Amino acid sequence: MAHVTRISAGKSGKKDETPKPKAMKPSKAIKTIKKMDASIKAEQNKKHTAPNSRVTARAEAGKALSKAKTKEAKRAERAAKRAEKKKNEKPFVTAIKMPFRATGRYFSESWHEIRTCRWPSRKATWGMVLAVFIYTAIFMIFITLLDMLFKFIFNTILG
């Protein structure tokens, strides 16, 4: 029997099991830093020592804050560039480009939607195919019986 490879949309053959760090929002990062500062001060007052894990966590939260700020700055810069470029474009050129941009956006969004869909398993697909065949067979028999009935009635009336 042949070997069948199953490929799911959005998944490659490699499995990366290392969790990826998530960037915090600036407000959440600030709250996290303040909470950690308060807990570090409370522990220093109790033991007169700085716990390393909390200091490291505070540093990570600070990094997340700076990373989020740089991402926001880059987004704002890109938006400003786009606005400047759009402002300098001539209306005739924009009118020519519009259908191509719309078509490209349509295909891009369609591809994204296809990749986010949950596709049925092989077993579920065969179950649905079987249901369609049974449904078709039942209606084929029903229509054949109706055809025979009407044929009998018309032959009797006209015959």
C-alpha positions as CSV (number, residue, x, y, z in Angstrom):
1,M,0.0,0.0,0.0
2,A,1.3,3.5,-0.9
3,H,2.4,5.9,1.8
4,V,0.1,8.9,2.0
5,T,1.4,12.2,3.3
6,R,-1.1,14.5,4.9
7,I,-0.4,18.2,4.7
8,S,-2.4,20.7,6.7
9,A,-2.8,24.3,5.7
10,G,-0.4,26.6,7.6
11,K,1.8,23.9,8.9
12,S,5.2,22.8,7.7
13,G,6.9,19.5,8.2
14,K,9.0,20.9,11.1
15,K,7.7,21.2,14.6
16,D,9.1,24.0,16.6
17,E,8.2,23.3,20.2
18,T,10.0,26.3,21.7
19,P,7.5,28.9,22.8
20,K,8.0,32.3,21.2
21,P,8.0,35.3,23.5
22,K,5.1,37.7,23.1
23,A,5.6,41.4,23.0
24,M,3.7,43.2,25.8
25,K,1.7,46.3,25.2
26,P,3.4,49.4,26.7
27,S,0.8,49.9,29.4
28,K,0.9,46.3,30.5
29,A,4.7,46.3,30.6
30,I,4.6,49.5,32.8
31,K,2.1,47.8,35.2
32,T,4.3,44.7,35.3
33,I,7.4,46.7,36.0
34,K,5.6,48.6,38.8
35,K,4.3,45.4,40.4
36,M,7.8,43.8,40.2
37,D,9.4,46.9,41.7
38,A,6.9,46.8,44.6
39,S,7.5,43.1,45.3
40,I,11.3,43.5,45.0
41,K,11.3,46.4,47.5
42,A,9.1,44.3,49.9
43,E,11.5,41.4,49.7
44,Q,14.5,43.6,50.2
45,N,13.0,45.0,53.3
46,K,12.3,41.5,54.6
47,K,15.6,39.8,53.7
48,H,17.9,42.7,52.7
49,T,18.8,40.9,49.5
50,A,17.7,41.3,45.9
51,P,16.1,38.3,44.3
52,N,17.8,37.6,41.0
53,S,14.7,36.1,39.3
54,R,12.6,39.2,39.9
55,V,15.3,41.5,38.8
56,T,15.7,39.5,35.6
57,A,11.9,39.5,35.1
58,R,11.9,43.3,35.5
59,A,14.7,43.6,32.9
60,E,12.7,41.4,30.5
61,A,9.6,43.5,31.0
62,G,11.7,46.6,30.3
63,K,13.0,45.1,27.1
64,A,9.4,44.2,26.1
65,L,8.4,47.8,26.7
66,S,11.2,49.2,24.6
67,K,10.5,46.6,21.9
68,A,6.8,47.6,21.8
69,K,7.8,51.3,21.7
70,T,10.1,50.7,18.7
71,K,7.4,48.7,16.9
72,E,4.9,51.5,17.4
73,A,7.5,54.1,16.2
74,K,8.2,51.9,13.1
75,R,4.5,51.6,12.4
76,A,4.0,55.4,12.7
77,E,6.9,56.0,10.4
78,R,5.6,53.6,7.8
79,A,2.1,55.2,8.0
80,A,3.7,58.6,7.6
81,K,5.7,57.4,4.5
82,R,2.5,55.9,3.0
83,A,0.6,59.2,3.6
84,E,3.4,61.2,2.0
85,K,3.6,58.9,-1.0
86,K,-0.2,59.0,-1.4
87,K,-0.2,62.7,-1.2
88,N,2.4,63.1,-3.9
89,E,0.7,60.6,-6.3
90,K,-1.2,62.0,-9.3
91,P,-5.0,61.2,-9.5
92,F,-4.6,59.6,-13.0
93,V,-1.9,57.2,-11.8
94,T,-4.0,56.3,-8.7
95,A,-7.0,55.6,-10.9
96,I,-4.9,53.2,-13.1
97,K,-3.4,51.4,-10.1
98,M,-6.7,51.0,-8.1
99,P,-8.1,47.9,-9.9
100,F,-4.7,46.2,-9.7
101,R,-4.4,46.9,-6.0
102,A,-8.0,45.8,-5.3
103,T,-7.4,42.5,-7.2
104,G,-4.1,41.9,-5.3
105,R,-5.8,42.6,-2.0
106,Y,-8.6,40.3,-2.9
107,F,-6.3,37.4,-3.7
108,S,-4.2,38.1,-0.6
109,E,-7.2,38.2,1.7
110,S,-8.6,35.0,0.0
111,W,-5.4,33.2,0.6
112,H,-5.3,34.3,4.3
113,E,-8.9,33.1,4.7
114,I,-8.2,29.7,3.1
115,R,-5.2,29.2,5.5
116,T,-7.3,30.1,8.6
117,C,-10.1,27.6,7.6
118,R,-10.5,24.3,9.5
119,W,-10.6,21.6,6.9
120,P,-12.4,18.3,7.7
121,S,-10.4,15.1,8.3
122,R,-10.2,12.4,5.7
123,K,-12.8,10.3,7.7
124,A,-15.2,13.2,7.9
125,T,-14.8,14.0,4.2
126,W,-15.7,10.4,3.3
127,G,-18.7,10.5,5.6
128,M,-20.0,13.6,3.8
129,V,-19.4,11.9,0.4
130,L,-21.3,8.9,1.5
131,A,-24.2,11.0,2.8
132,V,-24.4,12.8,-0.6
133,F,-24.5,9.4,-2.5
134,I,-27.2,8.1,-0.2
135,Y,-29.2,11.3,-0.6
136,T,-28.9,11.2,-4.3
137,A,-29.9,7.5,-4.5
138,I,-33.0,8.1,-2.4
139,F,-34.1,11.0,-4.6
140,M,-33.4,9.1,-7.7
141,I,-35.7,6.3,-6.6
142,F,-38.3,8.8,-5.5
143,I,-38.3,10.6,-8.9
144,T,-38.3,7.3,-10.8
145,L,-41.4,6.2,-8.8
146,L,-43.1,9.5,-9.5
147,D,-42.3,9.2,-13.2
148,M,-43.8,5.7,-13.3
149,L,-46.9,6.9,-11.5
150,F,-47.5,9.8,-13.8
151,K,-46.8,7.6,-16.9
152,F,-49.4,5.1,-15.6
153,I,-52.0,7.9,-15.0
154,F,-51.5,9.5,-18.4
155,N,-51.6,6.2,-20.2
156,T,-54.9,5.4,-18.4
157,I,-56.5,8.7,-19.2
158,L,-55.3,9.0,-22.7
159,G,-55.2,5.3,-23.5
